[in-house]
């Protein structure tokens, strides 16, 4: 996961407190350079990222005008926060009027806006949703799980998918047909219906 170090002043308010957007500035999900990373290391990175995201959101609430407390935060405030992050995005999202609309690899630059990628926002909301409950919030009042937030993420996904010409649909794994049941070998010995007459020594003097 890419990490960016950048301190910016909030463009929405007249103050000098800075917001650290290191953890939310166009967070793209990338594979680690080492494919043999230990699961514990991945978990540690996730926890560190979640803590930084939570601190960033806390700064946003304090810089809000009027300032917001976590208990008064709603899904509408989460949407406001996500839209605020778009100004730090690095993903080109073509408008319908752009000649490169729907082109996954545009051959030339264009003036279309840069925004946060859908995958970045989706992962961010997931971490903040978990952090909210870990910090004492109740699941039923979790603003990051609000229906409005889910609908917004779905809208961003569909819009960016069309504008960038990429598919975000997960490929469904084909179900393998179940293997045929193993043939059971009979362990019983089938005897002939009629036994041949015994001859020689030990032959019985009468028929069975």
ZIQUILIN-V509303 format. One record per backbone hydrogen bond with DSSP energy under -0.5 kcal/mol. CO is the residue of the C=O (numbers start at 0). NH is the residue of the N-H. If there is no record, write none. Layout:
BEGIN
co->CO nh->NH
co->CO nh->NH
END
This chain:
BEGIN
co->3 nh->5
co->5 nh->7
co->5 nh->20
co->7 nh->18
co->9 nh->12
co->12 nh->14
co->16 nh->9
co->17 nh->19
co->18 nh->7
co->18 nh->20
co->20 nh->23
co->20 nh->24
co->21 nh->3
co->23 nh->25
co->25 nh->27
co->27 nh->1
co->27 nh->29
co->32 nh->34
co->33 nh->36
co->37 nh->40
co->37 nh->41
co->38 nh->42
co->39 nh->43
co->40 nh->44
co->41 nh->45
co->42 nh->46
co->43 nh->47
co->44 nh->48
co->45 nh->49
co->46 nh->50
co->47 nh->51
co->48 nh->52
co->49 nh->53
co->50 nh->54
co->51 nh->55
co->52 nh->56
co->53 nh->57
co->54 nh->58
co->55 nh->59
co->56 nh->60
co->57 nh->61
co->58 nh->62
co->59 nh->63
co->60 nh->63
co->60 nh->67
co->63 nh->65
co->68 nh->71
co->69 nh->72
co->73 nh->77
co->74 nh->78
co->75 nh->79
co->76 nh->80
co->77 nh->81
co->78 nh->82
co->79 nh->83
co->80 nh->84
co->81 nh->85
co->82 nh->85
co->83 nh->86
co->84 nh->87
co->85 nh->88
co->89 nh->91
co->90 nh->114
co->91 nh->93
co->94 nh->97
co->97 nh->100
co->99 nh->102
co->101 nh->103
co->102 nh->105
co->112 nh->92
co->114 nh->89
co->114 nh->90
co->116 nh->120
co->117 nh->121
co->118 nh->122
co->119 nh->123
co->120 nh->124
co->121 nh->125
co->122 nh->126
co->123 nh->127
co->124 nh->128
co->125 nh->129
co->126 nh->130
co->127 nh->131
co->128 nh->132
co->129 nh->133
co->130 nh->134
co->131 nh->136
co->132 nh->135
co->137 nh->140
co->138 nh->141
co->140 nh->142
co->141 nh->144
co->142 nh->145
co->145 nh->149
co->146 nh->150
co->147 nh->151
co->148 nh->152
co->149 nh->153
co->150 nh->154
co->151 nh->155
co->152 nh->156
co->153 nh->157
co->154 nh->158
co->155 nh->159
co->156 nh->160
co->157 nh->161
co->158 nh->162
co->159 nh->163
co->160 nh->164
co->160 nh->165
co->162 nh->101
co->162 nh->102
co->182 nh->184
co->187 nh->189
co->188 nh->190
co->199 nh->202
END
